Amino acid sequence: MDNKKMLGKRIKELRKRNNLSQEKLAELAEIEPTSLSNIENGRNYPSFITLEKIIKILKTNFVEVFKFTKHNEPANLLVEIEKILKANPEKIQDFYKIAKALVE
């Protein structure tokens, strides 16, 4: 995967972590929703000014935005699982069933 796609994927991940829609993030960053979609899909790089705005809105920093690889240590995975479940409470029962099936 090229850097443009990895950056877009990371911005999308951080946006979802902040429970923001593409439309809302685009509005806050003062760009068109199609522009944000193109960034997240790896079609376009954001301008530096737009990237600064996105970073500020997502309450993160440049290092986090460009951190493309995740550390799969158990503690980090548990934190990520918790974030996913908090953002998607309707999926908790499904997650439980899958987790239980994996260990039985």
C-alpha positions in Angstrom: 0.0 0.0 0.0 1.4 3.4 -0.9 1.8 6.3 1.5 -1.1 8.2 0.1 -3.5 5.3 0.8 -1.9 4.7 4.2 -2.3 8.3 5.2 -5.9 8.3 4.1 -6.7 5.1 5.9 -5.1 6.5 9.1 -7.1 9.8 8.9 -10.3 7.7 8.4 -9.4 5.6 11.4 -8.8 8.6 13.6 -12.0 10.3 12.4 -14.0 7.2 13.3 -12.3 7.0 16.7 -13.5 10.6 17.3 -17.1 9.6 16.2 -17.1 12.1 13.4 -18.8 11.6 10.0 -16.9 12.5 6.9 -19.4 15.3 6.4 -18.8 16.7 9.9 -15.0 16.5 9.7 -15.1 18.1 6.2 -17.3 20.9 7.5 -15.0 21.5 10.5 -11.9 21.4 8.3 -13.5 23.8 5.8 -13.2 21.5 2.9 -15.7 19.7 0.6 -16.9 16.3 1.7 -15.7 14.9 -1.6 -12.2 16.3 -0.9 -12.1 14.4 2.4 -13.4 11.3 0.7 -10.6 11.5 -1.9 -8.1 12.0 0.9 -9.4 9.0 3.0 -9.5 6.8 -0.1 -5.9 7.6 -1.0 -6.7 9.5 -4.2 -5.3 12.8 -3.0 -2.9 14.1 -0.4 -4.3 16.9 1.8 -2.7 20.2 1.6 -0.5 21.1 4.6 -3.0 23.6 5.9 -5.9 21.1 5.6 -3.8 18.4 7.3 -3.1 20.8 10.2 -6.8 21.5 10.5 -7.7 17.8 10.5 -5.0 17.0 13.1 -6.4 19.8 15.4 -10.0 18.6 14.9 -9.0 15.0 15.6 -7.1 16.1 18.8 -4.0 14.3 17.7 -0.5 15.2 16.3 1.6 14.7 13.2 3.4 11.6 14.7 0.1 9.8 15.4 -1.3 10.6 11.9 1.8 9.2 10.3 1.9 6.1 12.5 0.8 3.6 9.9 1.8 0.4 11.7 0.1 -0.7 14.9 1.7 -2.5 17.7 -0.2 -5.7 18.3 0.6 -6.0 22.0 -2.3 -7.4 24.0 -2.7 -4.2 26.1 -2.9 -2.1 22.9 -5.3 -4.5 21.3 -7.6 -4.4 24.4 -7.7 -0.7 24.2 -8.6 -0.8 20.5 -11.3 -3.4 21.1 -12.8 -1.2 23.8 -12.8 1.8 21.6 -14.5 -0.2 18.8 -17.2 -1.5 21.1 -17.8 1.9 22.7 -18.3 3.3 19.2 -20.6 0.4 18.2 -22.5 -0.7 21.3 -25.1 -2.5 19.1 -22.3 -5.0 18.1 -21.3 -6.1 21.6 -23.4 -9.3 21.6 -22.0 -10.2 18.2 -18.5 -9.6 19.4 -19.1 -11.7 22.5 -20.4 -14.6 20.4 -17.4 -14.5 18.1 -14.9 -14.2 20.9 -16.5 -17.1 22.8 -16.6 -19.3 19.7 -12.8 -18.6 19.2 -11.9 -19.9 22.6 -14.3 -22.9 22.8 
